[in-house]
Amino acid sequence: MTYTLLTDEELFALVRDGNDEQAYRALFKRYDKRVYAYCLRALGSHDDAQDMFQTISMTVFDKRKSFSDGSFAAWLFTIARNFCLKALRGRKHTTELTDDVMPLDEAESRSDDFMLRQALHKAISGLPEEFRDALEMKYFDDLPYEDIATALDITVSLAKVRVFRAKKMIQQSMSTIINELR
């Protein structure tokens, strides 16, 4: 069977109804980098992100019977978001920005680039959670607004509004540093 021609939902139906391991691998291959990146952004550590990714992978398979319809991507990222939030609530301290989270290579080591990246990271981190989640799902995870709305349990129009407002908040937050660099 050619799994690449099937939609996410068709692949997952094979997993849910027939325990098809190849379909599961094909489906997760579509999302592994995005889910891992989401976990890394949320948790700030490669080790924690890897552990969380494994937990999410097992949970999706274990809970496969509970997915009935809708967008698989939205369901997957809802699970990822819930697990990451639970892990963050369990922490007693915040994670500092490290080179593991935002690596710098020699081409990007110019002070202007570093300052912009730091300002952007600070601006995104400073967003209220509901705006940050919507923005990250849109631009880092490349999810459509419909899947963002499902994952956050909001309307599509509210998902669009949150992304728009998040971008405006970032623009305001970064306007000073951008003007200094001009």
Secondary structure, DSSP 8 states (H G I E B T S, - for coil): --GGGS-HHHHHHHHHHH--HHHHHHHHHHHHHHHHHHHHHHH--HHHHHHHHHHHHHHHHHTGGG--SS-HHHHHHHHHHHHHHHHHHH-SS-----TTTS---GGG-SHHHHHHHHHHHHHHHTS-HHHHHHHHHHHTS---HHHHHHHHTS-HHHHHHHHHHHHHHHHHHHHHHHHHH-
